[in-house]
Amino acid sequence: MKRKRFTEEQIIGILKEAEAGAKSTDLCRRHAISEQTFYRWKAKYAGLEVNEARPSVRPYLRPGHTTRILECALQSRGPVEVVTAYRRPRPT
């Protein structure tokens, strides 16, 4: 897989320079990118701030983790409540 040369923060910085009034051809030459890349970035990241570019870090559970969590819950002494997410009740 090809390695990315610019981080999202750097891309947004380049786009901020363009919004400040720099010419796109000069920016492309200075940062060694093609105009196609510049306009693709502009379509994707236009109007974003640096803190909005990256999604917030969310914990990720692998399939094995959920079974271990359920096993631990079943072995506990208290009542077990299993909650299923995104499941609609059946119509009666």
mmCIF file of the C-alpha atoms, coordinates in Angstrom:
data_MODEL
# 
_entry.id   MODEL 
# 
loop_
_atom_site.group_PDB 
_atom_site.id 
_atom_site.type_symbol 
_atom_site.label_atom_id 
_atom_site.label_alt_id 
_atom_site.label_comp_id 
_atom_site.label_asym_id 
_atom_site.label_entity_id 
_atom_site.label_seq_id 
_atom_site.pdbx_PDB_ins_code 
_atom_site.Cartn_x 
_atom_site.Cartn_y 
_atom_site.Cartn_z 
_atom_site.occupancy 
_atom_site.B_iso_or_equiv 
_atom_site.pdbx_formal_charge 
_atom_site.auth_seq_id 
_atom_site.auth_comp_id 
_atom_site.auth_asym_id 
_atom_site.auth_atom_id 
_atom_site.pdbx_PDB_model_num 
ATOM 1  C CA . MET A 1 1  ? 0.000   0.000   0.000  1.00 0.00 ? 1  MET A CA 1 
ATOM 2  C CA . LYS A 1 2  ? 1.307   3.411   -0.882 1.00 0.00 ? 2  LYS A CA 1 
ATOM 3  C CA . ARG A 1 3  ? 2.463   5.600   1.981  1.00 0.00 ? 3  ARG A CA 1 
ATOM 4  C CA . LYS A 1 4  ? 0.851   9.003   2.353  1.00 0.00 ? 4  LYS A CA 1 
ATOM 5  C CA . ARG A 1 5  ? 3.226   11.937  2.117  1.00 0.00 ? 5  ARG A CA 1 
ATOM 6  C CA . PHE A 1 6  ? 1.039   14.474  3.909  1.00 0.00 ? 6  PHE A CA 1 
ATOM 7  C CA . THR A 1 7  ? -0.931  14.171  7.116  1.00 0.00 ? 7  THR A CA 1 
ATOM 8  C CA . GLU A 1 8  ? -4.443  15.570  7.348  1.00 0.00 ? 8  GLU A CA 1 
ATOM 9  C CA . GLU A 1 9  ? -3.131  18.444  9.464  1.00 0.00 ? 9  GLU A CA 1 
ATOM 10 C CA . GLN A 1 10 ? -0.606  19.367  6.762  1.00 0.00 ? 10 GLN A CA 1 
ATOM 11 C CA . ILE A 1 11 ? -3.277  19.169  4.047  1.00 0.00 ? 11 ILE A CA 1 
ATOM 12 C CA . ILE A 1 12 ? -5.566  21.498  5.988  1.00 0.00 ? 12 ILE A CA 1 
ATOM 13 C CA . GLY A 1 13 ? -2.631  23.871  6.497  1.00 0.00 ? 13 GLY A CA 1 
ATOM 14 C CA . ILE A 1 14 ? -2.023  23.994  2.742  1.00 0.00 ? 14 ILE A CA 1 
ATOM 15 C CA . LEU A 1 15 ? -5.716  24.660  2.116  1.00 0.00 ? 15 LEU A CA 1 
ATOM 16 C CA . LYS A 1 16 ? -5.683  27.449  4.726  1.00 0.00 ? 16 LYS A CA 1 
ATOM 17 C CA . GLU A 1 17 ? -2.855  29.091  2.767  1.00 0.00 ? 17 GLU A CA 1 
ATOM 18 C CA . ALA A 1 18 ? -5.049  28.952  -0.338 1.00 0.00 ? 18 ALA A CA 1 
ATOM 19 C CA . GLU A 1 19 ? -7.961  30.509  1.552  1.00 0.00 ? 19 GLU A CA 1 
ATOM 20 C CA . ALA A 1 20 ? -5.637  33.289  2.719  1.00 0.00 ? 20 ALA A CA 1 
ATOM 21 C CA . GLY A 1 21 ? -5.064  34.277  -0.885 1.00 0.00 ? 21 GLY A CA 1 
ATOM 22 C CA . ALA A 1 22 ? -2.132  32.249  -2.207 1.00 0.00 ? 22 ALA A CA 1 
ATOM 23 C CA . LYS A 1 23 ? -2.424  31.045  -5.794 1.00 0.00 ? 23 LYS A CA 1 
ATOM 24 C CA . SER A 1 24 ? -3.065  27.349  -6.213 1.00 0.00 ? 24 SER A CA 1 
ATOM 25 C CA . THR A 1 25 ? -0.317  26.966  -8.824 1.00 0.00 ? 25 THR A CA 1 
ATOM 26 C CA . ASP A 1 26 ? 2.243   28.499  -6.450 1.00 0.00 ? 26 ASP A CA 1 
ATOM 27 C CA . LEU A 1 27 ? 1.115   26.269  -3.600 1.00 0.00 ? 27 LEU A CA 1 
ATOM 28 C CA . CYS A 1 28 ? 1.311   23.176  -5.785 1.00 0.00 ? 28 CYS A CA 1 
ATOM 29 C CA . ARG A 1 29 ? 4.810   24.067  -6.899 1.00 0.00 ? 29 ARG A CA 1 
ATOM 30 C CA . ARG A 1 30 ? 6.012   24.888  -3.371 1.00 0.00 ? 30 ARG A CA 1 
ATOM 31 C CA . HIS A 1 31 ? 4.646   21.672  -1.844 1.00 0.00 ? 31 HIS A CA 1 
ATOM 32 C CA . ALA A 1 32 ? 5.421   19.456  -4.874 1.00 0.00 ? 32 ALA A CA 1 
ATOM 33 C CA . ILE A 1 33 ? 1.857   18.291  -5.505 1.00 0.00 ? 33 ILE A CA 1 
ATOM 34 C CA . SER A 1 34 ? -0.210  18.253  -8.670 1.00 0.00 ? 34 SER A CA 1 
ATOM 35 C CA . GLU A 1 35 ? -3.140  20.592  -9.190 1.00 0.00 ? 35 GLU A CA 1 
ATOM 36 C CA . GLN A 1 36 ? -5.405  17.548  -9.387 1.00 0.00 ? 36 GLN A CA 1 
ATOM 37 C CA . THR A 1 37 ? -4.299  16.544  -5.888 1.00 0.00 ? 37 THR A CA 1 
ATOM 38 C CA . PHE A 1 38 ? -4.861  20.080  -4.611 1.00 0.00 ? 38 PHE A CA 1 
ATOM 39 C CA . TYR A 1 39 ? -8.414  20.225  -5.942 1.00 0.00 ? 39 TYR A CA 1 
ATOM 40 C CA . ARG A 1 40 ? -9.155  16.706  -4.667 1.00 0.00 ? 40 ARG A CA 1 
ATOM 41 C CA . TRP A 1 41 ? -8.005  17.797  -1.199 1.00 0.00 ? 41 TRP A CA 1 
ATOM 42 C CA . LYS A 1 42 ? -10.060 20.953  -1.512 1.00 0.00 ? 42 LYS A CA 1 
ATOM 43 C CA . ALA A 1 43 ? -13.202 18.942  -2.289 1.00 0.00 ? 43 ALA A CA 1 
ATOM 44 C CA . LYS A 1 44 ? -12.567 16.582  0.620  1.00 0.00 ? 44 LYS A CA 1 
ATOM 45 C CA . TYR A 1 45 ? -11.233 18.874  3.358  1.00 0.00 ? 45 TYR A CA 1 
ATOM 46 C CA . ALA A 1 46 ? -12.699 22.292  2.499  1.00 0.00 ? 46 ALA A CA 1 
ATOM 47 C CA . GLY A 1 47 ? -13.882 24.182  5.568  1.00 0.00 ? 47 GLY A CA 1 
ATOM 48 C CA . LEU A 1 48 ? -12.529 21.679  8.100  1.00 0.00 ? 48 LEU A CA 1 
ATOM 49 C CA . GLU A 1 49 ? -10.437 22.610  11.090 1.00 0.00 ? 49 GLU A CA 1 
ATOM 50 C CA . VAL A 1 50 ? -7.571  20.422  12.246 1.00 0.00 ? 50 VAL A CA 1 
ATOM 51 C CA . ASN A 1 51 ? -9.527  19.021  15.201 1.00 0.00 ? 51 ASN A CA 1 
ATOM 52 C CA . GLU A 1 52 ? -12.440 18.070  12.904 1.00 0.00 ? 52 GLU A CA 1 
ATOM 53 C CA . ALA A 1 53 ? -10.332 16.208  10.357 1.00 0.00 ? 53 ALA A CA 1 
ATOM 54 C CA . ARG A 1 54 ? -9.585  13.136  12.415 1.00 0.00 ? 54 ARG A CA 1 
ATOM 55 C CA . PRO A 1 55 ? -12.438 11.132  13.864 1.00 0.00 ? 55 PRO A CA 1 
ATOM 56 C CA . SER A 1 56 ? -12.475 10.776  17.620 1.00 0.00 ? 56 SER A CA 1 
ATOM 57 C CA . VAL A 1 57 ? -10.773 7.648   18.874 1.00 0.00 ? 57 VAL A CA 1 
ATOM 58 C CA . ARG A 1 58 ? -13.333 5.018   19.739 1.00 0.00 ? 58 ARG A CA 1 
ATOM 59 C CA . PRO A 1 59 ? -12.615 1.767   21.508 1.00 0.00 ? 59 PRO A CA 1 
ATOM 60 C CA . TYR A 1 60 ? -12.788 -1.169  19.156 1.00 0.00 ? 60 TYR A CA 1 
ATOM 61 C CA . LEU A 1 61 ? -13.777 -4.616  20.340 1.00 0.00 ? 61 LEU A CA 1 
ATOM 62 C CA . ARG A 1 62 ? -12.684 -7.572  18.317 1.00 0.00 ? 62 ARG A CA 1 
ATOM 63 C CA . PRO A 1 63 ? -15.149 -10.476 18.050 1.00 0.00 ? 63 PRO A CA 1 
ATOM 64 C CA . GLY A 1 64 ? -13.263 -12.495 20.670 1.00 0.00 ? 64 GLY A CA 1 
ATOM 65 C CA . HIS A 1 65 ? -13.523 -9.693  23.194 1.00 0.00 ? 65 HIS A CA 1 
ATOM 66 C CA . THR A 1 66 ? -17.312 -9.697  23.195 1.00 0.00 ? 66 THR A CA 1 
ATOM 67 C CA . THR A 1 67 ? -17.468 -13.411 23.980 1.00 0.00 ? 67 THR A CA 1 
ATOM 68 C CA . ARG A 1 68 ? -14.985 -12.986 26.844 1.00 0.00 ? 68 ARG A CA 1 
ATOM 69 C CA . ILE A 1 69 ? -17.033 -10.091 28.222 1.00 0.00 ? 69 ILE A CA 1 
ATOM 70 C CA . LEU A 1 70 ? -20.175 -12.230 28.121 1.00 0.00 ? 70 LEU A CA 1 
ATOM 71 C CA . GLU A 1 71 ? -18.397 -15.172 29.774 1.00 0.00 ? 71 GLU A CA 1 
ATOM 72 C CA . CYS A 1 72 ? -17.205 -12.942 32.603 1.00 0.00 ? 72 CYS A CA 1 
ATOM 73 C CA . ALA A 1 73 ? -20.686 -11.503 33.012 1.00 0.00 ? 73 ALA A CA 1 
ATOM 74 C CA . LEU A 1 74 ? -22.253 -14.968 33.153 1.00 0.00 ? 74 LEU A CA 1 
ATOM 75 C CA . GLN A 1 75 ? -19.764 -16.099 35.806 1.00 0.00 ? 75 GLN A CA 1 
ATOM 76 C CA . SER A 1 76 ? -20.546 -13.119 38.041 1.00 0.00 ? 76 SER A CA 1 
ATOM 77 C CA . ARG A 1 77 ? -22.914 -13.514 40.962 1.00 0.00 ? 77 ARG A CA 1 
ATOM 78 C CA . GLY A 1 78 ? -25.300 -10.704 40.041 1.00 0.00 ? 78 GLY A CA 1 
ATOM 79 C CA . PRO A 1 79 ? -28.072 -10.715 37.465 1.00 0.00 ? 79 PRO A CA 1 
ATOM 80 C CA . VAL A 1 80 ? -26.943 -10.422 33.876 1.00 0.00 ? 80 VAL A CA 1 
ATOM 81 C CA . GLU A 1 81 ? -28.445 -7.842  31.558 1.00 0.00 ? 81 GLU A CA 1 
ATOM 82 C CA . VAL A 1 82 ? -27.554 -8.208  27.898 1.00 0.00 ? 82 VAL A CA 1 
ATOM 83 C CA . VAL A 1 83 ? -28.195 -5.166  25.747 1.00 0.00 ? 83 VAL A CA 1 
ATOM 84 C CA . THR A 1 84 ? -28.326 -5.459  21.992 1.00 0.00 ? 84 THR A CA 1 
ATOM 85 C CA . ALA A 1 85 ? -27.614 -2.313  20.042 1.00 0.00 ? 85 ALA A CA 1 
ATOM 86 C CA . TYR A 1 86 ? -29.489 -1.183  16.953 1.00 0.00 ? 86 TYR A CA 1 
ATOM 87 C CA . ARG A 1 87 ? -32.182 -3.833  17.253 1.00 0.00 ? 87 ARG A CA 1 
ATOM 88 C CA . ARG A 1 88 ? -35.759 -2.791  16.646 1.00 0.00 ? 88 ARG A CA 1 
ATOM 89 C CA . PRO A 1 89 ? -38.554 -4.512  18.551 1.00 0.00 ? 89 PRO A CA 1 
ATOM 90 C CA . ARG A 1 90 ? -40.726 -6.774  16.471 1.00 0.00 ? 90 ARG A CA 1 
ATOM 91 C CA . PRO A 1 91 ? -44.171 -5.425  15.654 1.00 0.00 ? 91 PRO A CA 1 
ATOM 92 C CA . THR A 1 92 ? -46.950 -7.191  17.560 1.00 0.00 ? 92 THR A CA 1 
# 
